[in-house]
Amino acid sequence: MRTLAEGRPVEYIRYNICWNEAMHHTLKIIQIGNSLGVTLPKEVLAALKVEKGDTLTVTPAPDGFRIGAYDTEHAKQLEAARKIMKARRHALRELAK
């Protein structure tokens, strides 16, 4: 089973927050130092199974964005795949034909 950096277990499935009647929250953009941010309601944090200090990922999805707990193992695999695709881009282009 995969774990967060703190050692807590994380399910491999990425959580896609569905904004339905049961979980509809309006988020306000606020100033945080020189940056902008939003605060997530405790119900959203519970659904994501994260807490203070955890890292989240935000990725584009066909219907908006997907937010999930950061998985270091998954990030390492993605970085390895990017390196291979960059090093072998010509071969991959030929295979795609």
N, C-alpha and C positions, 0 to 999 in steps of 0.2 A: 504494500500500500504506500502511496506517495505521502510525503509529509511537508508541512511548511518549514521554514528555517527554524521555527521554535519547536519543532518536533511533533506538532499536532497533526493528526491524519487529515488528508484532503482527498476527496473523491476525484477521480480522473475527469468526470463529466464537468464541463464548464457550466456555470449557472447562467441562465438567460432570464433576467427579471422580466416578467410579464406584467404590464401595467393594466390590471383588471380592476373591477370594482372592489375586490377584497384588498388589493394592495396598490392603491393609487396615491402617490405622493407628489406634491409640487416641490421642486428644489429651487432655491434662490441662490444666485451667484453672489458670493460675498468677497470682500477684500481680505486676504490673508498675507500680511506683510506687503511685499511688492508683487504678489501673485493674486490670482483669482481662484476661487474654489467653491465647492458645495459641501454641505454636511449631509450625511446619509442618516435617515431615521433608524432607530434601533431595530425596527421590524425588517428593514432591508439588510442591515448588518447580520441579523440572525439568519435570514434566508441565505445569505452568502457564506455563512459560517466563518465570519472574520471578526476581529476585535481590534482595539487600539494597537497600533504598531505593525499590523499586517500590511502587506503590499497587495494592491489590486492591479489587474490589467483591464484595459478597455480596448476592444477591437471592433472594427466595423462589421456589421451584419446586414443582410438584405433588408431587414425591417428597422434598422437604426443602429444601435451599438450593443455590444455584449460586454458585460462586466463580470469579472470572476476573480477568485483568489489567485495570486501569483504562484506559479509552480516552478521552482528552480530547475527541476529535471526536464520539464517541458521546454523551458527557455534554453537550456543547454542543447537539446535536440534540435530546436529551431535554428540556433546559431551554427551548429554543425551542418545542417542542411543548406543554409545560406552560403557557407564557405564552399561546399561541394558544388552548388549551383553556379557560383561565381567562377570557380576554377574550371569547371567543365561546361561552361555555357555554350561553346561551339558544338560539342558533342550532343548536348541536350536539344539544341536547335535542330540538328540533323535528325535526331530521333523523333522529334515532334512533327516532321514532314510526313 
